[in-house]
Amino acid sequence: MRYKAPPPHTRGNDVGLKDMFSSSGRAKSRLDKMIKTVINPYVQSPDRYRAMEQLLEDGSEAALIGLFRRFTIVSTKSIEDEEEKGWAYRQLSGLGAKVLPAAKAFCLEHDNVAWALRIVEDVADETQEWEMLDALLERHPPGYERDPKKKLQILTHLADIDDPKVAEYLAGYVQDADEGVRYFAVEQLIDIGDEAQAKQGMIDRLCNPEEDSMRLRTKILDGLADLGWDVGDRADDIRPRLGNEHALSEGKVVKR
């Protein structure tokens, strides 16, 4: 009797089953299971440690991204949570530059990137760190985001870098949609004191009729006064925004 081939849909099912039970399929299943344990805040701490150790032993980019994801959850016991995150931080930093591709992939796709950026600072050279930050800032430009927490974490890391480019980047976020982001950008620009990069943007924000944050307007006026920048060319714009605590004197904002 001639062999009769199974119908096409049956052959397809056979291929699917073979894939499911192939070594690569089993490896992916194990990896997914480890990552699920790492990001489960309710499992016991020793179980998460074991899963993190297994991801570290695996060493693939996908496994390291899974280990980075430990920073995205808060476990039910705060002391254990900090200890586990500290352990993950030390282990990932100890890998050196090998960890950078996973760090970049994690930061681009996940929130809570502060720990990961600390690791990047530890292991990257200046060029590598800026490549990472440029990619993140391109992904999170000034503008509306439903949750600006990640953007603030990126800007906080950026502000700690001693580089002239920092003020240029921060100046754009003075016009961000979120008041907290705007305030942080203004605060850091005042601290840096780069007049060429900061002054006009800060004055534009101060004089924006849609700016309704009293603390932000006060922060800008205090900064202009403390830095002693000449604002004579914008005096007519600034005067209506001075309030009772500031004045203009010889082209500069002063505190009353």
C-alpha positions in Angstrom: 0.0 0.0 0.0 1.3 3.5 -0.8 2.0 5.8 2.0 -0.6 8.6 2.1 0.7 11.9 3.2 -1.2 13.6 6.0 -3.3 16.7 5.0 -1.4 20.0 5.1 -2.9 21.2 8.4 -1.7 18.0 10.1 1.8 18.5 8.8 1.7 22.0 10.1 0.6 20.8 13.5 3.6 18.3 13.5 6.0 21.2 12.8 4.5 23.2 15.6 4.9 20.3 18.0 8.4 19.7 16.9 9.2 23.4 17.5 7.6 23.3 20.9 9.8 20.4 22.0 12.9 21.5 20.3 15.9 22.5 22.3 15.5 26.2 21.4 11.8 26.0 22.4 12.6 24.4 25.7 15.4 27.0 26.4 13.0 29.9 25.7 10.4 28.3 28.0 13.0 28.0 30.8 14.1 31.6 30.2 10.5 32.9 30.4 9.9 30.9 33.6 13.0 32.4 35.2 12.0 36.0 34.2 8.4 35.5 35.5 9.9 34.5 38.9 12.2 37.5 38.9 9.4 40.0 38.3 6.9 38.3 40.6 6.8 40.5 43.8 5.0 37.7 45.8 7.3 34.8 45.5 9.9 34.1 48.2 13.1 36.0 48.1 15.3 32.8 47.8 13.3 31.8 44.7 13.9 35.2 43.1 17.6 35.0 43.9 17.9 31.5 42.3 16.1 32.8 39.2 18.4 35.8 39.0 21.5 33.6 39.4 20.2 31.4 36.6 19.7 34.4 34.3 23.2 35.5 35.1 24.6 32.1 34.3 22.7 32.1 31.0 24.4 35.3 30.1 22.5 35.9 26.9 21.1 39.4 26.1 17.6 38.2 26.6 18.6 36.7 30.0 20.3 39.9 31.1 17.3 42.0 30.1 15.3 39.7 32.3 17.7 40.4 35.2 17.4 44.1 34.6 13.6 43.7 34.9 14.1 43.1 38.6 14.4 46.8 38.9 10.9 47.3 37.6 9.0 45.7 40.5 8.8 46.3 44.3 8.5 43.1 46.3 6.3 42.9 49.4 9.2 43.2 51.9 11.1 46.5 51.5 14.4 45.4 53.1 14.6 42.3 50.9 13.6 44.4 47.9 16.5 46.8 48.3 18.9 43.9 49.0 17.9 42.1 45.9 18.2 45.2 43.7 21.6 45.9 45.2 22.7 42.4 44.4 21.4 42.6 40.8 23.1 46.0 40.5 26.5 44.6 41.6 26.3 41.5 39.4 25.3 43.4 36.3 28.0 46.1 36.9 30.5 43.3 37.4 30.0 42.2 33.8 31.5 45.4 32.4 30.8 46.6 28.9 29.3 43.2 28.0 26.1 44.3 29.7 25.6 47.5 27.6 23.5 46.0 24.7 21.1 44.5 27.3 21.1 47.8 29.3 20.2 49.8 26.2 17.4 47.4 25.1 16.0 47.4 28.6 16.1 51.2 29.0 14.4 51.7 25.6 11.5 49.3 26.3 10.9 49.4 30.1 10.3 52.0 32.9 12.2 52.4 36.1 15.5 52.9 34.4 17.4 54.7 37.3 19.3 51.6 38.4 20.1 50.6 34.9 21.5 54.0 34.1 23.7 53.8 37.2 25.1 50.5 35.8 25.7 52.3 32.4 27.6 55.0 34.3 29.8 52.4 35.9 30.7 50.4 32.8 30.4 52.6 29.8 33.0 55.1 28.4 31.9 58.6 27.5 31.0 57.7 23.9 28.9 54.7 24.9 27.1 56.6 27.6 26.1 59.4 25.2 25.0 56.9 22.6 22.6 55.5 25.2 21.4 58.8 26.4 20.9 60.2 22.9 18.7 57.2 22.1 16.7 57.6 25.2 16.2 61.4 24.8 15.1 60.8 21.2 12.5 58.3 22.5 11.4 60.8 25.2 11.6 64.3 23.7 10.0 67.4 25.3 6.2 67.0 25.0 3.3 65.1 26.5 3.7 61.7 28.1 1.0 60.0 30.2 3.5 59.1 32.9 6.7 61.4 32.9 8.5 59.4 35.6 10.9 57.7 33.2 11.6 61.0 31.5 12.5 62.5 34.9 14.8 59.6 35.7 16.6 60.1 32.4 17.0 63.8 33.0 18.2 63.3 36.5 20.9 61.1 35.2 21.7 63.6 32.5 22.0 66.5 34.9 24.8 64.7 36.8 27.0 64.7 33.8 29.6 67.4 33.5 29.3 68.3 29.8 28.3 71.4 27.9 25.7 69.4 26.0 23.7 68.9 29.1 22.4 72.5 29.3 21.5 72.4 25.7 19.4 69.3 26.2 17.8 70.5 29.4 16.8 73.8 27.8 14.3 72.0 25.6 12.5 70.5 28.5 11.7 73.9 30.0 8.9 73.8 27.5 7.7 70.2 28.4 4.0 69.5 28.9 4.6 68.3 32.5 5.1 70.9 35.2 7.4 68.6 37.2 9.7 68.1 34.2 9.7 71.9 33.5 10.5 72.7 37.1 13.4 70.1 37.2 14.8 71.5 33.9 14.7 75.1 35.2 16.2 74.0 38.5 19.2 72.3 36.8 19.7 75.1 34.3 20.0 77.6 37.1 22.5 75.3 38.9 24.6 75.0 35.7 24.4 78.7 35.0 24.9 78.6 31.2 23.4 81.9 30.1 23.6 81.2 26.4 21.6 78.0 26.7 19.2 78.8 29.4 18.2 82.5 29.6 15.9 82.9 26.6 14.1 79.6 27.2 13.5 80.4 30.9 12.1 83.9 30.1 9.9 82.4 27.4 8.5 80.0 29.9 8.0 82.8 32.5 6.1 84.9 30.0 4.1 82.1 28.5 0.4 83.0 29.2 -0.4 79.3 29.6 2.1 78.8 32.4 0.0 78.6 35.6 2.6 77.2 38.0 3.4 79.8 40.6 6.3 77.8 42.0 7.8 77.6 38.5 7.5 81.3 37.8 9.0 82.1 41.2 11.8 79.7 40.6 12.6 81.3 37.3 12.5 84.8 38.8 14.7 83.7 41.7 17.2 82.2 39.3 17.4 85.2 37.1 18.0 87.4 40.2 20.6 85.1 41.7 22.5 84.7 38.4 22.3 88.5 37.7 21.7 88.0 34.0 20.8 91.1 31.9 17.2 90.8 30.8 16.7 94.4 29.6 15.7 93.4 26.1 12.8 91.4 27.6 11.9 93.9 30.4 8.4 94.7 28.9 7.6 91.0 28.8 8.9 90.2 32.3 7.4 93.2 34.2 3.8 91.9 34.3 5.0 88.6 35.8 7.1 90.0 38.6 4.6 89.8 41.4 5.3 91.2 44.9 8.7 89.5 45.5 10.7 90.7 42.5 11.4 93.9 40.6 13.5 95.1 37.7 16.5 97.3 38.3 19.0 98.4 35.6 17.9 95.6 33.3 18.1 92.8 35.8 15.6 90.9 38.0 16.2 91.6 41.7 14.5 90.3 44.8 12.6 92.9 46.9 
